[in-house]
């Protein structure tokens, strides 16, 4: 399973490791992901999502159903 937030669509970024001698090698900056369960009272069920810290803040701000609706419109999730 890829490390992508299901709410915001965030995924890894690519950058450089820079040594003391300024030699650069490629590295990945991974997303701060959590596997969380959320309760949807409208449908009376639990939903399990892989969300980033920014995705958690978005769910807290706009609500779970609105966040899922926005993610589905943008194509980040398909089965909700």
PESULPE-V875204 format. One record per pair of residues at least 6 apart in sequence whose ideal C-beta (glycine too) atoms are under 7 Angstrom apart, sorted by sequence separation. I is the first residue (numbers start at 0). J is the second residue. D is the distance in Angstrom with one decimal. If there is no record, write none. Layout:
i | j | d
I | J | D
I | J | D
This chain:
i | j | d
17 | 23 | 5.6
70 | 76 | 5.0
3 | 10 | 4.6
16 | 23 | 7.0
38 | 45 | 5.6
39 | 46 | 5.7
2 | 10 | 6.7
15 | 23 | 4.2
16 | 24 | 4.9
58 | 66 | 4.8
71 | 79 | 6.1
2 | 11 | 6.4
15 | 24 | 6.7
36 | 45 | 5.1
37 | 46 | 5.1
57 | 66 | 5.4
15 | 25 | 6.4
16 | 26 | 4.8
36 | 46 | 7.0
15 | 26 | 6.6
36 | 47 | 5.1
37 | 48 | 6.5
13 | 25 | 6.4
14 | 26 | 5.8
67 | 79 | 5.0
34 | 47 | 6.8
35 | 48 | 5.9
13 | 27 | 6.2
14 | 28 | 5.7
34 | 49 | 5.5
35 | 50 | 5.8
11 | 27 | 4.8
12 | 28 | 4.4
11 | 28 | 6.1
32 | 49 | 5.4
33 | 50 | 6.0
11 | 29 | 5.2
32 | 50 | 7.0
11 | 30 | 6.2
32 | 51 | 5.6
10 | 30 | 6.2
31 | 51 | 5.6
9 | 30 | 5.0
30 | 51 | 5.1
31 | 52 | 4.7
41 | 64 | 6.1
39 | 63 | 6.0
39 | 64 | 6.7
4 | 30 | 6.0
37 | 63 | 5.2
2 | 29 | 5.8
2 | 30 | 5.7
4 | 32 | 6.4
2 | 32 | 5.8
46 | 79 | 6.8
6 | 48 | 6.9
9 | 51 | 5.1
5 | 48 | 5.0
5 | 49 | 5.5
6 | 50 | 5.1
7 | 51 | 5.9
9 | 53 | 6.6
4 | 49 | 6.7
5 | 50 | 6.2
4 | 50 | 5.6
7 | 53 | 5.4
4 | 51 | 3.9
7 | 54 | 4.8
6 | 54 | 3.6
4 | 54 | 4.8
7 | 57 | 6.6
6 | 57 | 5.9
6 | 58 | 6.6
6 | 66 | 5.3
6 | 70 | 5.0
5 | 70 | 6.3
8 | 73 | 6.5
8 | 75 | 4.4
6 | 75 | 6.8
5 | 75 | 5.7
5 | 76 | 5.0
